[in-house]
Amino acid sequence: MTDTTVTGTAPKGTALKATRHNHDQESILLVAVDVFNRHGYDATSMGVLAENLGITKSAIYHHVPSKEYLLQLALDRALGGLEAILDDPLAETGPAVDRLMFVLRSATGVLTDQLPFVTLLLRLRGNTELERAALERRRAFNKVIAELVDEARADGAIRSDIDPRTTTRLLFGMIGSIVDWYRPDGPVSANAVADDVVAVAFGGVRAR
């Protein structure tokens, strides 16, 4: 698809901007996700996107048909990464606790690698059919983790004195909280975050 080149100035405070804009669908998607996360999807119009991109609305439509289309692309990227984890042989074979550790580590990796997209997924409100469909896919992924927790508990590999639903929710909460503090250019690497999630989830923080 041919790039649209437009010269303009984006508003102050825009995280992704340039003085000369060479946009394609991917660059528009990246800016759109940034704006959705900062202002909310519902509050973002194509006009707002155009202002943040420094181009006209007609230039956006040259590449994408609607903001719903951009949302679908973003959610597919987040959910596709998570769903791909479950197709890995390491998520399908072996002891339940090993599969659970692999899924948790890999999910953390997807989150840090696709941070803006997963952030958008976690902030969905389910106001549209598209959002509700995405939330259903997320619930299906979460259900697999819950089942692995149950299996590992039944095997005696994880504590049985904690309600499995509580364990599952705490695991979800720990991973989901990463979007609030992790920064790709921060002092903690993505691999270290994944290691720490697994260490805390399965070993706790108390010195032994």
Secondary structure, DSSP 8 states (H G I E B T S, - for coil): ---EEEE----TT-SS--SEEEE-HHHHHHHHHHHHHHH-STT--HHHHHHHHTS-HHHHHTT-S-HHHHHHHHHHHHHHHHHHHHTSHHHHSS-HHHHHHHHHHHHHHHHHHTHHHHHHHHT----SHHHHHHHHHHHHHHHHHHHHHHHHHHTTSS-SSS-HHHHHHHHHHHHHTHHHH--TTSSS-HHHHHHHHHHHHHH-SS--
